[in-house]
Amino acid sequence: MLHKLRSAVPGNQLLRYLLVGVWNTLFGYLCFAGLTALLASRIPESYLAASLLSNFLNISVSFLGYKWFVFRTRGNYLREWLRCLGVYSVSIVFSLLALPVVVVLLRRHTAFATQAPYIAGAIIIGLGVFFSFFGHKRFSFSTRPGISGSR
């Protein structure tokens, strides 16, 4: 299985993806946590609004890192950004559905009632990493003719 994965990922692309992913994860989580804290006194269940708002900002930051550093495509900014948004839309929907479930589970089964939204956010972000790599590689930044252009 590891050989199959290596043949599907040229050169150091996966390593570059993981490096950009570490940055994106830190940036994304800090946006989520900051917005959750900022909105907590204004909106009930602020972590849901924070998740939605931070995702759109994070998608644009991620897009540029992947485009310039990981997949190294040229041109097609709008088309690739829209495709990137499509890949991330699945993650956004999953996050919005899974966050309340994970928050409730953490609040019921741990002593982290106040921290539950933050812990749940970190868990959900981790799950999206693997899905996103292959979605971006095969769809957002694909170099197949007719998909998104050339390198």
Residue pairs with C-beta under 8 A, 6 or more apart in sequence:
5 14
8 137
9 137
13 70
13 71
13 137
14 133
16 69
16 70
17 66
17 70
17 133
19 69
20 62
20 65
20 66
20 69
20 70
21 129
21 132
21 133
23 65
24 58
24 61
24 62
24 65
25 125
25 129
27 58
27 61
28 54
28 55
28 58
28 61
28 62
28 125
29 121
29 122
29 125
31 50
31 54
31 57
31 58
32 47
32 50
32 51
32 54
32 121
32 125
33 50
33 118
33 121
34 50
35 46
35 49
35 50
35 53
35 54
36 46
36 47
36 50
36 117
36 118
36 121
38 46
38 50
39 46
39 49
39 50
40 46
43 49
45 100
46 117
47 99
47 103
47 117
47 120
47 121
48 96
48 99
48 100
51 92
51 95
51 96
51 99
51 121
52 92
52 96
55 88
55 91
55 92
55 95
59 84
59 85
59 88
60 81
62 84
62 88
63 80
63 81
63 84
63 140
66 84
66 136
66 140
66 141
67 73
67 77
67 80
67 141
70 136
70 141
71 136
71 137
71 140
71 141
71 143
72 151
73 80
73 141
73 143
73 148
73 149
73 150
73 151
74 149
74 150
74 151
75 149
76 148
76 149
79 148
79 149
80 140
80 141
80 148
80 149
83 139
83 140
83 141
83 148
84 136
84 140
84 141
86 139
86 140
87 131
87 132
87 135
87 136
87 139
87 140
88 132
90 131
90 135
91 128
91 131
91 132
94 124
94 127
94 128
95 124
95 128
98 120
98 124
98 127
99 117
99 120
99 121
99 124
102 116
102 119
102 120
102 123
102 124
103 116
103 117
103 120
106 112
106 113
106 115
106 116
106 119
106 120
107 113
107 116
110 116
112 119
139 147
140 148
141 148
142 148
143 149
143 150
143 151
